[in-house]
Amino acid sequence: MTQQPTWDSPEPLADDLRVETERVLPSWSSPQLAAASDSIGGPVGLHAAVGRSRTWTPVRVVLLLALVGLSISWFGKAGCIQQAPVQDAPGQVRLNWDNQRQFVGLCYSDLVASYEQDKLTPADLAKGAFPYRTHWMQSDGDGAQTKAYLAEPALTGLFMYVSAQAARGWGLLADTLGLPKTLDVVNYFNISAVLLSLFWLLAVWATMMTDRRRLWLAALMALSPLLFFHAFTSTDVIAIAMVAVAMLCWTRGRPGWTGVFAGLGAAAAVYPLLLLPAIAVLCVRQRELRRLAVVVGAAAASWLVINLPLMILYPTGWSQAFRVWRDRGVEPDTLYRLISMATGWNPSTALLNGIVLLLLIAVVAAVAYIGLRASGEPTLAQLMFLLVAGFLLFGKEWTPQSSLWLVPLAVLAVPYPSAVLAWMTFDALVWIPRMGLFLDPSRKWLPPDVFYAVNTLRGAVLVGLCAVVVWQLLRVDDDEPSSSRLMRSPVAGEAATGSPSV
């Protein structure tokens, strides 16, 4: 028997001898990063002990990068929380949206714009205002006055209420301590931004843990150009975090918790419901319909916990979000507006709703067919990317901030990081001509046709990414990128759960 050679170590061996051998190293897998690493000594060495650092782990580094991205996003919105003195009222200040600052400065945020309308001010809260119970009067298209309520899903509405109460409390504390006076809407925006940042950090962490072999890919999510523009444009980050945690729970074999977070996501937005058909495809392939039943049951239970009290107490206010969707016509960002401009087509709202529902059913059916016919085991992220992309492409609304939904899904599903970065950059820049649509004619920097042309390209780019994912699902090729082959695991990332340090 041949004796194994031994060597003497110049230093005592560490107590922890584990090494992360499954991790995909960016300086090996990306030619661009390999070349860039020359400035700091070159790619990771062949015999480097990867995964042993207890301080600068990938998770901590990426979360730090996410904080940098969130800071950039906050500064991008800071122009819309500037204060200006009130004329003929010494010592009083107001929100400075003069000369359409919110559009010219590209800093528009729904959080600021809807603050007073949604009855979230301290004066309204002191009178007992509460989402879905409190209403106000507004004019409809015929000039008649109708009751209006907060048009947001239940979890989003409760989040807004909590943020408003926290802003009210902060204002009272500032007055008590003699701190500088700040507008209530500024306090509300900043507190909402802090809470939304926590949701985004949760989403980044969950995305990293979902595929622990490719931890560093989450840096694309942490520094996404879409994040720079839209982290605080609205409250979309809440649903994104719930979907990310649901996918993590699924890869860890926790169908019950998957359903809980899917239901919470559906209580914050509509698109997290797409988790259910995606998981159904995986369960049918694996012949584990019991897991599907657990997911559906848990999702229904968590959704009801949030929604049922509001449905019973304030049914009219609770259903406002659904009525707003039902009555919405052709929006500027959608496929239907392009068709309308090209052909003069002007569908009724009922016809548009029918077409949208049929197309969304077709998207679900097509993705289910692709998932069942896939040559390898598809991942939940791949199926969700296709479903959410179809939801945006054929839905009644595709706001610029809605593209943020796709960021964690694209990071996990598309095996070409450079293509993901290019898509995110292009999609984020759509915000510039989109804001130009709201400017007065004397201030417009671009004609409206530029936005519609750019928006068409936006859809085409997304279709291209979908084609890449479909190609990966339907074809197995030994020459395809190693990162793509890694993603074919039915539970991408689970193989590395024993890694020493993330």
VEXDREN-2710 file (C-alpha; in Angstrom, 1 decimal):
% VEXDREN-2710
k/r/px/py/pz
1/MET/0.0/0.0/0.0
2/THR/1.4/3.4/-1.0
3/GLN/1.9/5.7/1.9
4/GLN/0.3/9.1/1.6
5/PRO/2.8/12.0/1.6
6/THR/2.8/14.3/4.6
7/TRP/3.9/17.9/5.0
8/ASP/4.7/20.0/8.0
9/SER/2.7/23.2/8.3
10/PRO/4.7/26.4/9.1
11/GLU/1.8/27.5/11.3
12/PRO/-0.6/25.5/13.6
13/LEU/-3.6/24.3/11.7
14/ALA/-6.9/26.0/12.3
15/ASP/-9.5/24.2/14.3
16/ASP/-12.0/24.5/11.5
17/LEU/-10.6/22.6/8.5
18/ARG/-13.7/22.8/6.3
19/VAL/-13.4/24.4/2.9
20/GLU/-16.3/25.5/0.6
21/THR/-15.6/23.5/-2.5
22/GLU/-19.0/24.0/-4.2
23/ARG/-19.0/27.8/-4.3
24/VAL/-18.8/29.4/-7.8
25/LEU/-16.0/32.0/-7.7
26/PRO/-16.6/35.1/-9.7
27/SER/-13.0/35.6/-10.6
28/TRP/-13.0/32.1/-12.2
29/SER/-16.4/32.1/-13.9
30/SER/-16.5/35.7/-15.2
31/PRO/-13.8/36.8/-17.7
32/GLN/-14.5/40.5/-16.9
33/LEU/-14.1/40.0/-13.1
34/ALA/-11.0/37.8/-13.7
35/ALA/-9.4/40.6/-15.6
36/ALA/-10.5/43.2/-13.0
37/SER/-9.0/41.1/-10.2
38/ASP/-5.5/41.6/-11.6
39/SER/-5.4/45.0/-9.7
40/ILE/-5.7/43.1/-6.4
41/GLY/-3.5/40.2/-7.1
42/GLY/-5.4/38.1/-9.6
43/PRO/-8.1/35.4/-9.3
44/VAL/-8.5/33.3/-6.3
45/GLY/-5.7/30.7/-6.1
46/LEU/-6.2/27.1/-6.9
47/HIS/-5.4/26.0/-3.4
48/ALA/-7.1/28.9/-1.6
49/ALA/-9.1/28.0/1.5
50/VAL/-12.5/29.4/0.4
51/GLY/-15.2/29.9/3.0
52/ARG/-13.0/30.2/6.1
53/SER/-13.2/33.9/6.7
54/ARG/-15.3/34.8/9.8
55/THR/-15.3/38.5/9.2
56/TRP/-15.7/39.5/5.5
57/THR/-18.0/36.7/4.5
58/PRO/-19.9/37.0/1.2
59/VAL/-23.2/37.6/3.0
60/ARG/-21.8/40.5/5.0
61/VAL/-20.1/42.0/2.0
62/VAL/-23.2/41.8/-0.2
63/LEU/-25.4/43.2/2.5
64/LEU/-23.0/46.1/2.9
65/LEU/-23.2/46.6/-0.9
66/ALA/-27.0/46.6/-0.5
67/LEU/-26.8/49.3/2.1
68/VAL/-24.8/51.4/-0.4
69/GLY/-27.4/50.8/-3.1
70/LEU/-30.2/51.8/-0.7
71/SER/-28.3/54.9/0.2
72/ILE/-28.0/55.9/-3.4
73/SER/-31.7/55.3/-3.9
74/TRP/-32.5/57.5/-0.9
75/PHE/-30.4/60.3/-2.1
76/GLY/-32.1/60.0/-5.5
77/LYS/-35.4/60.7/-3.8
78/ALA/-34.1/63.3/-1.4
79/GLY/-34.9/66.1/-3.9
80/CYS/-38.6/65.4/-3.3
81/ILE/-38.5/65.9/0.5
82/GLN/-36.9/69.4/0.3
83/GLN/-38.6/72.1/2.4
84/ALA/-39.3/75.7/1.5
85/PRO/-40.6/78.6/3.6
86/VAL/-44.3/79.5/3.4
87/GLN/-44.9/82.9/2.0
88/ASP/-46.2/85.4/4.6
89/ALA/-45.9/82.8/7.3
90/PRO/-42.5/83.2/9.2
91/GLY/-41.2/80.0/10.6
92/GLN/-43.5/77.8/8.6
93/VAL/-42.3/75.4/5.9
94/ARG/-43.9/73.4/3.2
95/LEU/-42.9/70.7/0.8
96/ASN/-41.1/72.2/-2.2
97/TRP/-42.5/70.6/-5.3
98/ASP/-42.3/73.9/-7.2
99/ASN/-41.8/73.9/-11.0
100/GLN/-42.6/70.2/-11.1
101/ARG/-39.5/69.3/-9.1
102/GLN/-40.7/65.7/-8.6
103/PHE/-40.6/65.1/-12.4
104/VAL/-37.7/67.3/-13.4
105/GLY/-35.6/65.9/-10.6
106/LEU/-36.6/62.3/-11.3
107/CYS/-37.4/61.9/-7.6
108/TYR/-41.1/61.2/-7.7
109/SER/-42.3/58.8/-5.0
110/ASP/-45.8/57.5/-4.4
111/LEU/-45.0/57.6/-0.7
112/VAL/-44.8/61.4/-0.7
113/ALA/-47.4/62.0/-3.4
114/SER/-50.2/60.0/-1.7
115/TYR/-49.5/60.9/1.9
116/GLU/-52.2/63.5/2.4
117/GLN/-54.7/62.0/0.0
118/ASP/-54.6/58.6/1.8
119/LYS/-55.4/60.3/5.2
120/LEU/-52.1/59.4/6.8
121/THR/-51.3/62.8/8.4
122/PRO/-51.1/63.3/12.2
123/ALA/-54.3/65.3/12.0
124/ASP/-56.1/62.5/10.3
125/LEU/-54.7/59.9/12.6
126/ALA/-55.7/61.9/15.6
127/LYS/-59.3/61.8/14.3
128/GLY/-59.2/58.0/14.1
129/ALA/-58.3/57.6/10.4
130/PHE/-57.6/54.0/9.5
131/PRO/-57.0/52.4/6.1
132/TYR/-60.1/50.8/4.5
133/ARG/-62.4/52.5/7.1
134/THR/-61.6/56.1/6.3
135/HIS/-62.9/57.5/3.0
136/TRP/-62.9/60.8/1.2
137/MET/-64.9/62.2/-1.7
138/GLN/-63.5/62.4/-5.2
139/SER/-64.9/63.2/-8.7
140/ASP/-65.3/60.3/-11.2
141/GLY/-65.1/60.7/-14.9
142/ASP/-68.6/62.2/-15.1
143/GLY/-68.0/64.8/-12.4
144/ALA/-70.1/63.0/-9.8
145/GLN/-68.7/62.7/-6.3
146/THR/-68.0/59.1/-5.1
147/LYS/-66.4/57.6/-2.0
148/ALA/-62.7/56.7/-2.3
149/TYR/-60.6/54.5/0.0
150/LEU/-57.0/53.5/0.2
151/ALA/-56.4/51.4/-3.0
152/GLU/-53.7/49.1/-1.8
153/PRO/-53.6/45.5/-0.7
154/ALA/-54.1/44.8/2.9
155/LEU/-50.5/44.2/4.1
156/THR/-49.3/47.3/2.1
157/GLY/-52.1/49.4/3.7
158/LEU/-51.2/48.2/7.2
159/PHE/-47.5/49.0/6.5
160/MET/-48.4/52.5/5.4
161/TYR/-50.5/53.0/8.6
162/VAL/-47.7/51.7/10.9
163/SER/-45.2/54.1/9.1
164/ALA/-47.7/57.0/9.5
165/GLN/-48.2/56.3/13.2
166/ALA/-44.4/56.1/13.7
167/ALA/-44.0/59.4/11.9
168/ARG/-46.6/60.9/14.1
169/GLY/-44.9/59.6/17.2
170/TRP/-41.5/60.9/16.0
171/GLY/-43.1/64.3/15.4
172/LEU/-44.4/64.4/19.0
173/LEU/-41.1/63.3/20.4
174/ALA/-39.2/66.0/18.4
175/ASP/-41.6/68.6/19.7
176/THR/-41.1/67.4/23.3
177/LEU/-37.3/67.4/23.0
178/GLY/-37.1/70.6/21.1
179/LEU/-35.5/69.0/18.0
180/PRO/-35.6/70.9/14.7
181/LYS/-39.1/70.9/13.1
182/THR/-39.5/68.6/10.1
183/LEU/-42.5/68.2/7.9
184/ASP/-44.7/65.2/8.8
185/VAL/-44.5/63.9/5.2
186/VAL/-40.7/64.0/5.4
187/ASN/-40.8/61.9/8.6
188/TYR/-43.2/59.5/7.0
189/PHE/-41.0/59.0/4.0
190/ASN/-37.8/58.5/5.9
191/ILE/-39.4/56.0/8.3
192/SER/-41.0/54.2/5.4
193/ALA/-37.6/54.1/3.7
194/VAL/-35.9/52.6/6.7
195/LEU/-38.5/49.9/7.0
196/LEU/-38.4/49.2/3.3
197/SER/-34.7/48.9/3.5
198/LEU/-35.0/46.2/6.0
199/PHE/-37.3/44.3/3.7
200/TRP/-34.8/44.7/0.9
201/LEU/-32.0/43.4/3.0
202/LEU/-34.1/40.4/3.9
203/ALA/-34.8/39.8/0.2
204/VAL/-31.0/40.0/-0.6
205/TRP/-30.2/37.6/2.2
206/ALA/-32.9/35.1/1.2
207/THR/-31.8/35.2/-2.5
208/MET/-28.2/34.5/-1.5
209/MET/-29.3/31.6/0.7
210/THR/-31.5/30.2/-2.0
211/ASP/-28.4/29.4/-4.2
212/ARG/-25.4/29.3/-1.8
213/ARG/-23.1/28.1/-4.5
214/ARG/-23.4/31.4/-6.3
215/LEU/-23.5/33.8/-3.4
216/TRP/-21.7/36.6/-5.1
217/LEU/-24.4/36.9/-7.8
218/ALA/-26.5/38.7/-5.2
219/ALA/-24.2/41.6/-5.7
220/LEU/-26.1/42.3/-8.9
221/MET/-29.2/42.6/-6.8
222/ALA/-27.6/44.7/-4.1
223/LEU/-26.3/47.2/-6.6
224/SER/-29.0/46.9/-9.2
225/PRO/-29.7/50.1/-11.2
226/LEU/-33.4/49.4/-10.7
227/LEU/-32.8/49.6/-7.0
228/PHE/-31.1/53.0/-7.4
229/PHE/-34.2/54.4/-9.0
230/HIS/-37.1/52.5/-7.4
231/ALA/-36.3/51.2/-3.9
232/PHE/-38.5/54.0/-2.5
233/THR/-40.7/54.8/-5.4
234/SER/-43.5/52.7/-3.9
235/THR/-43.9/49.8/-1.4
236/ASP/-43.1/47.0/-3.9
237/VAL/-40.1/45.8/-1.8
238/ILE/-42.5/44.2/0.7
239/ALA/-43.9/41.7/-1.7
240/ILE/-40.4/41.1/-3.2
241/ALA/-39.1/40.1/0.3
242/MET/-41.9/37.8/0.9
243/VAL/-41.4/36.0/-2.5
244/ALA/-37.6/35.7/-1.9
245/VAL/-38.2/34.1/1.6
246/ALA/-40.8/31.8/0.2
247/MET/-38.4/30.6/-2.5
248/LEU/-35.7/30.1/0.2
249/CYS/-38.2/28.0/2.3
250/TRP/-39.0/25.9/-0.7
251/THR/-35.4/25.1/-1.5
252/ARG/-34.9/24.0/2.2
253/GLY/-37.9/21.6/2.0
254/ARG/-40.3/23.7/4.1
255/PRO/-43.6/23.7/2.2
256/GLY/-45.5/25.0/5.1
257/TRP/-43.4/28.1/5.5
258/THR/-43.3/28.5/1.8
259/GLY/-47.0/28.8/1.8
260/VAL/-47.0/31.2/4.7
261/PHE/-44.7/33.7/3.0
262/ALA/-46.5/33.2/-0.3
263/GLY/-49.7/34.2/1.4
264/LEU/-48.1/37.2/3.0
265/GLY/-46.7/38.3/-0.4
266/ALA/-50.1/37.9/-1.9
267/ALA/-51.5/40.2/0.9
268/ALA/-49.0/42.9/-0.3
269/ALA/-49.4/42.5/-4.1
270/VAL/-51.0/40.2/-6.6
271/TYR/-48.0/38.7/-8.4
272/PRO/-46.8/36.5/-5.5
273/LEU/-49.8/34.3/-6.2
274/LEU/-47.8/33.1/-9.2
275/LEU/-45.8/31.0/-6.8
276/LEU/-48.6/28.5/-6.6
277/PRO/-48.7/27.4/-10.2
278/ALA/-44.9/27.4/-10.3
279/ILE/-44.8/25.1/-7.3
280/ALA/-47.6/23.0/-8.7
281/VAL/-45.4/22.3/-11.8
282/LEU/-42.5/21.2/-9.6
283/CYS/-44.8/19.0/-7.4
284/VAL/-46.4/17.3/-10.5
285/ARG/-42.9/16.6/-11.9
286/GLN/-41.8/15.1/-8.6
287/ARG/-45.2/13.4/-7.9
288/GLU/-45.5/15.1/-4.5
289/LEU/-48.9/16.6/-4.6
290/ARG/-49.1/16.5/-0.8
291/ARG/-46.5/19.2/-0.6
292/LEU/-48.6/21.3/-3.0
293/ALA/-51.6/20.9/-0.7
294/VAL/-49.5/22.1/2.2
295/VAL/-48.3/25.1/0.4
296/VAL/-51.8/26.1/-0.8
297/GLY/-53.3/25.6/2.6
298/ALA/-50.6/27.6/4.4
299/ALA/-50.8/30.4/1.8
300/ALA/-54.6/30.6/2.2
301/ALA/-54.3/30.7/6.0
302/SER/-51.7/33.4/6.1
303/TRP/-53.5/35.5/3.5
304/LEU/-56.8/35.2/5.5
305/VAL/-55.1/36.2/8.7
306/ILE/-54.2/39.6/7.2
307/ASN/-57.3/40.1/5.0
308/LEU/-60.2/38.4/6.8
309/PRO/-60.6/41.0/9.6
310/LEU/-60.6/43.9/7.1
311/MET/-63.0/42.0/4.8
312/ILE/-65.5/41.6/7.6
313/LEU/-65.1/45.0/9.2
314/TYR/-64.6/47.2/6.1
315/PRO/-65.6/45.2/3.0
316/THR/-66.1/48.3/0.8
317/GLY/-62.7/49.8/1.7
318/TRP/-60.9/46.5/1.5
319/SER/-62.2/45.8/-2.0
320/GLN/-61.1/49.3/-3.3
321/ALA/-57.9/47.9/-4.7
322/PHE/-59.7/45.4/-6.8
323/ARG/-62.2/47.9/-8.1
324/VAL/-59.4/50.2/-9.1
325/TRP/-57.8/47.4/-11.1
326/ARG/-61.1/46.5/-12.7
327/ASP/-61.8/50.1/-13.8
328/ARG/-58.3/50.8/-15.0
329/GLY/-58.1/51.5/-18.7
330/VAL/-55.2/51.3/-21.1
331/GLU/-52.1/52.5/-19.3
332/PRO/-49.1/54.2/-21.0
333/ASP/-46.6/51.4/-20.1
334/THR/-48.5/48.5/-21.5
335/LEU/-48.7/46.5/-24.7
336/TYR/-52.2/47.6/-25.2
337/ARG/-51.3/51.3/-25.4
338/LEU/-48.8/50.5/-28.2
339/ILE/-51.5/48.6/-30.1
340/SER/-53.9/51.4/-29.5
341/MET/-51.4/54.0/-30.9
342/ALA/-50.6/51.9/-33.9
343/THR/-54.2/50.9/-34.8
344/GLY/-56.5/53.3/-33.1
345/TRP/-58.0/50.5/-31.1
346/ASN/-60.0/51.8/-28.1
347/PRO/-61.3/48.8/-26.1
348/SER/-63.9/49.1/-23.4
349/THR/-62.8/48.3/-19.9
350/ALA/-64.7/45.1/-19.8
351/LEU/-63.2/43.9/-23.1
352/LEU/-59.7/44.8/-21.9
353/ASN/-60.2/42.9/-18.6
354/GLY/-61.3/39.8/-20.5
355/ILE/-58.3/40.0/-22.9
356/VAL/-55.9/40.5/-20.0
357/LEU/-57.3/37.6/-18.0
358/LEU/-57.2/35.2/-21.0
359/LEU/-53.6/36.2/-21.8
360/LEU/-52.5/35.7/-18.2
361/ILE/-54.1/32.2/-18.2
362/ALA/-52.3/31.5/-21.4
363/VAL/-49.0/32.6/-19.8
364/VAL/-49.5/30.3/-16.9
365/ALA/-50.5/27.4/-19.2
366/ALA/-47.4/28.0/-21.4
367/VAL/-45.0/28.1/-18.5
368/ALA/-46.6/25.0/-17.0
369/TYR/-46.1/23.2/-20.3
370/ILE/-42.5/24.3/-20.5
371/GLY/-41.8/23.3/-16.9
372/LEU/-43.3/19.8/-17.4
373/ARG/-41.4/19.3/-20.7
374/ALA/-38.1/20.6/-19.4
375/SER/-35.2/18.2/-20.0
376/GLY/-33.8/18.9/-16.5
377/GLU/-35.4/19.7/-13.2
378/PRO/-36.5/23.4/-13.4
379/THR/-36.0/25.7/-10.4
380/LEU/-38.7/27.7/-8.8
381/ALA/-36.8/30.9/-9.7
382/GLN/-36.8/30.0/-13.4
383/LEU/-40.5/29.3/-13.5
384/MET/-41.3/32.4/-11.4
385/PHE/-39.2/34.6/-13.7
386/LEU/-41.2/33.5/-16.7
387/LEU/-44.5/33.9/-15.0
388/VAL/-43.8/37.3/-13.5
389/ALA/-42.4/38.5/-16.9
390/GLY/-45.5/37.4/-18.6
391/PHE/-47.6/39.0/-15.9
392/LEU/-45.9/42.4/-16.6
393/LEU/-45.8/42.0/-20.4
394/PHE/-49.5/41.2/-20.7
395/GLY/-51.0/42.8/-17.6
396/LYS/-53.0/46.0/-17.3
397/GLU/-50.1/47.9/-15.7
398/TRP/-46.3/47.8/-15.9
399/THR/-45.1/50.7/-13.9
400/PRO/-41.3/51.4/-13.9
401/GLN/-41.0/50.3/-10.3
402/SER/-42.7/47.0/-11.0
403/SER/-39.6/45.8/-12.8
404/LEU/-38.0/45.5/-9.4
405/TRP/-40.0/42.4/-8.9
406/LEU/-37.9/40.6/-11.5
407/VAL/-34.5/41.5/-10.0
408/PRO/-34.0/38.6/-7.5
409/LEU/-35.7/36.2/-10.0
410/ALA/-33.4/37.2/-12.8
411/VAL/-30.3/36.9/-10.7
412/LEU/-31.2/33.3/-9.9
413/ALA/-32.8/32.3/-13.2
414/VAL/-30.7/33.9/-16.0
415/PRO/-27.2/32.3/-16.2
416/TYR/-25.5/35.3/-17.8
417/PRO/-24.8/38.1/-15.3
418/SER/-23.7/40.6/-17.9
419/ALA/-27.1/40.2/-19.7
420/VAL/-28.9/40.7/-16.4
421/LEU/-26.9/43.8/-15.6
422/ALA/-27.5/45.2/-19.1
423/TRP/-31.3/44.6/-18.8
424/MET/-31.5/46.2/-15.4
425/THR/-29.6/49.3/-16.6
426/PHE/-31.8/49.8/-19.6
427/ASP/-35.0/49.2/-17.7
428/ALA/-34.0/51.7/-15.0
429/LEU/-33.3/54.4/-17.6
430/VAL/-36.9/54.1/-18.8
431/TRP/-37.7/56.3/-15.7
432/ILE/-36.2/59.3/-17.5
433/PRO/-38.6/59.5/-20.5
434/ARG/-41.5/58.2/-18.2
435/MET/-41.2/61.2/-16.0
436/GLY/-41.1/63.4/-19.1
437/LEU/-44.7/62.4/-19.9
438/PHE/-45.9/64.4/-16.8
439/LEU/-44.0/67.6/-17.6
440/ASP/-45.7/70.7/-18.8
441/PRO/-45.1/71.3/-22.6
442/SER/-42.6/74.1/-21.8
443/ARG/-40.5/71.8/-19.7
444/LYS/-40.5/68.6/-21.7
445/TRP/-37.1/67.4/-22.6
446/LEU/-38.2/64.6/-24.9
447/PRO/-41.3/64.1/-27.1
448/PRO/-43.7/61.4/-25.8
449/ASP/-42.9/59.1/-28.8
450/VAL/-39.4/58.6/-27.4
451/PHE/-40.9/57.0/-24.3
452/TYR/-43.1/54.7/-26.3
453/ALA/-40.2/53.6/-28.4
454/VAL/-38.0/53.0/-25.4
455/ASN/-40.8/51.1/-23.7
456/THR/-41.2/48.9/-26.7
457/LEU/-37.5/48.0/-26.5
458/ARG/-37.9/47.4/-22.8
459/GLY/-40.5/44.7/-23.5
460/ALA/-38.3/43.2/-26.3
461/VAL/-35.3/43.0/-24.0
462/LEU/-37.4/41.2/-21.4
463/VAL/-38.7/38.8/-24.0
464/GLY/-35.1/38.0/-24.9
465/LEU/-34.3/37.1/-21.3
466/CYS/-37.3/34.9/-21.2
467/ALA/-36.1/33.2/-24.4
468/VAL/-32.8/32.5/-22.7
469/VAL/-34.5/30.9/-19.7
470/VAL/-36.8/28.8/-21.9
471/TRP/-33.8/27.6/-23.9
472/GLN/-32.0/26.6/-20.7
473/LEU/-35.0/24.6/-19.6
474/LEU/-35.6/22.8/-22.8
475/ARG/-32.0/22.0/-23.8
476/VAL/-29.2/20.3/-22.0
477/ASP/-25.8/20.9/-23.5
478/ASP/-22.4/19.9/-22.1
479/ASP/-20.9/23.2/-23.4
480/GLU/-23.4/25.5/-21.6
481/PRO/-22.0/27.7/-18.8
482/SER/-21.2/25.9/-15.6
483/SER/-23.4/28.4/-13.7
484/SER/-26.3/27.3/-15.8
485/ARG/-25.7/23.7/-15.1
486/LEU/-25.6/24.4/-11.4
487/MET/-29.0/25.9/-11.6
488/ARG/-30.5/22.7/-12.9
489/SER/-30.5/21.3/-9.4
490/PRO/-34.1/20.8/-8.2
491/VAL/-33.2/22.7/-5.0
492/ALA/-30.5/25.0/-6.1
493/GLY/-28.3/26.0/-3.2
494/GLU/-29.3/23.1/-0.9
495/ALA/-26.2/21.1/-1.6
496/ALA/-24.1/23.8/0.1
497/THR/-26.0/24.1/3.3
498/GLY/-23.0/22.6/5.2
499/SER/-20.6/25.3/4.1
500/PRO/-18.4/26.6/6.9
501/SER/-19.0/30.3/6.3
502/VAL/-21.3/32.4/4.1
END
